[in-house]
Amino acid sequence: MFDPLETQRLIIRQFEPDDWAAVYEYTSDPEVMAYIPGGQFTQDQARAFVTKSIGEHAEEFAVMLKDESKLIGHMVFHPWFAPRTNEIGWVFHRAYQGKGYATEAALALLDYGFTVLQLHRVIATCQPENPPSFRVMEKIGMRREGLFQKCIYRGDDQWWDECFYAILEDEWLKKGTHGSK
Ligand SMILES: CC(C)(COP(=O)(O)OP(=O)(O)OC[C@H]1O[C@@H](n2cnc3c(N)ncnc32)[C@H](O)[C@@H]1OP(=O)(O)O)[C@@H](O)C(=O)NCCC(=O)NCCS
């Protein structure tokens, strides 16, 4: 069970069935979904996304803005291909980008991952053409470990490159105390 995480401005919590409309609001925006495989959601895809994200094996979490009680995006956080290893990711409503919310939510999840789940390593990936995403990775202390060239097939003979970032438990602990509040 994932207990909500509270930061200075945000609450990160499990999705609830009624969240789908708020999710559709930003996942139907082609600009927001430009680097998400599969692209923009239909209403049915937003409903399906929320439905599959509910429960103890949830891999995505809603991000609520405390002041406005508004769902402004979601965080991805789930086990990856090695013991005690998770992948982290983020998608936010365009109107709420550039205010440090993804960084704030990511720091809270790293804190939860390394202290509560006792993870060994957290990884993240993004396209090199998406600096807002890799800036978040850099701001939360992740290192760029590599650039995979033309590794994601987009159809029509189009391929995406992918940057790979990670942070180890030791590196997180060396950064000092990262309370989620
Ligand atoms: C990636 C995303 C989640 C970042 O969310 P956010 O809340 O805006 O992130 P933050 O405000 O914490 O940080 C964004 C950083 O990117 C920087 N940035 C934004 N646009 C930039 C650009 N074009 N070039 C360089 N840096 C840029 C910001 O200045 C900020 O860095 P700074 O604090 O050093 O100034 C958001 O842009 C988003 O939802 N994008 C669409 C979905 C997406 O692509 N998700 C990632 C898939 S891998």
The ligand as a MOL file (V3000), in Angstrom:
LIG
                    3D

  0  0  0     0  0            999 V3000
M  V30 BEGIN CTAB
M  V30 COUNTS 48 50 0 0 0
M  V30 BEGIN ATOM
M  V30 1 C 9.4190 17.0330 -18.0740 0
M  V30 2 C 8.4150 17.7190 -17.1410 0
M  V30 3 C 7.6870 16.6700 -16.3150 0
M  V30 4 C 9.1800 18.6660 -16.2180 0
M  V30 5 O 8.2120 19.1680 -15.2810 0
M  V30 6 P 8.4040 20.5920 -14.5700 0
M  V30 7 O 7.5290 20.6020 -13.3670 0
M  V30 8 O 8.2210 21.6610 -15.5790 0
M  V30 9 O 9.9280 20.4940 -14.1500 0
M  V30 10 P 10.7340 21.5080 -13.2060 0
M  V30 11 O 10.0480 22.8400 -13.2180 0
M  V30 12 O 10.9580 20.8120 -11.9210 0
M  V30 13 O 12.1360 21.6170 -13.9800 0
M  V30 14 C 12.1910 21.8300 -15.3770 0
M  V30 15 C 13.5940 22.3090 -15.7520 0
M  V30 16 O 13.7450 22.2610 -17.1750 0
M  V30 17 C 14.1960 23.5410 -17.6110 0
M  V30 18 N 13.7380 23.7460 -18.9820 0
M  V30 19 C 12.4600 23.8830 -19.3860 0
M  V30 20 N 12.4600 24.0380 -20.7430 0
M  V30 21 C 13.7470 23.9900 -21.1560 0
M  V30 22 C 14.3830 24.0750 -22.4040 0
M  V30 23 N 13.6920 24.2180 -23.5390 0
M  V30 24 N 15.7410 23.9730 -22.4500 0
M  V30 25 C 16.4540 23.8070 -21.3410 0
M  V30 26 N 15.9050 23.6920 -20.0910 0
M  V30 27 C 14.5640 23.7890 -20.0230 0
M  V30 28 C 13.6070 24.5060 -16.6240 0
M  V30 29 O 14.2540 25.7550 -16.6880 0
M  V30 30 C 13.8610 23.7400 -15.3230 0
M  V30 31 O 15.2360 23.7800 -14.9660 0
M  V30 32 P 15.8320 24.8770 -13.9260 0
M  V30 33 O 15.0880 24.6840 -12.6290 0
M  V30 34 O 17.2730 24.5410 -13.8550 0
M  V30 35 O 15.5480 26.2300 -14.5070 0
M  V30 36 C 7.3680 18.5440 -17.9470 0
M  V30 37 O 8.0580 19.4090 -18.8090 0
M  V30 38 C 6.4300 17.6710 -18.7550 0
M  V30 39 O 5.4280 17.1940 -18.2510 0
M  V30 40 N 6.7730 17.4370 -20.0300 0
M  V30 41 C 5.8980 16.6500 -20.8830 0
M  V30 42 C 5.9380 15.1740 -20.5130 0
M  V30 43 C 7.3300 14.5930 -20.6640 0
M  V30 44 O 8.0140 14.8410 -21.6480 0
M  V30 45 N 7.7200 13.7830 -19.6660 0
M  V30 46 C 9.0200 13.1510 -19.6510 0
M  V30 47 C 9.0980 12.0290 -20.5770 0
M  V30 48 S 10.7410 11.3170 -20.5230 0
M  V30 END ATOM
M  V30 BEGIN BOND
M  V30 1 1 1 2
M  V30 2 1 2 3
M  V30 3 1 2 4
M  V30 4 1 2 36
M  V30 5 1 4 5
M  V30 6 1 5 6
M  V30 7 2 6 7
M  V30 8 1 6 8
M  V30 9 1 6 9
M  V30 10 1 9 10
M  V30 11 2 10 11
M  V30 12 1 10 12
M  V30 13 1 10 13
M  V30 14 1 13 14
M  V30 15 1 14 15
M  V30 16 1 15 16
M  V30 17 1 15 30
M  V30 18 1 16 17
M  V30 19 1 17 18
M  V30 20 1 17 28
M  V30 21 1 18 19
M  V30 22 1 18 27
M  V30 23 2 19 20
M  V30 24 1 20 21
M  V30 25 1 21 22
M  V30 26 2 21 27
M  V30 27 1 22 23
M  V30 28 2 22 24
M  V30 29 1 24 25
M  V30 30 2 25 26
M  V30 31 1 26 27
M  V30 32 1 28 29
M  V30 33 1 28 30
M  V30 34 1 30 31
M  V30 35 1 31 32
M  V30 36 2 32 33
M  V30 37 1 32 34
M  V30 38 1 32 35
M  V30 39 1 36 37
M  V30 40 1 36 38
M  V30 41 2 38 39
M  V30 42 1 38 40
M  V30 43 1 40 41
M  V30 44 1 41 42
M  V30 45 1 42 43
M  V30 46 2 43 44
M  V30 47 1 43 45
M  V30 48 1 45 46
M  V30 49 1 46 47
M  V30 50 1 47 48
M  V30 END BOND
M  V30 END CTAB
M  END
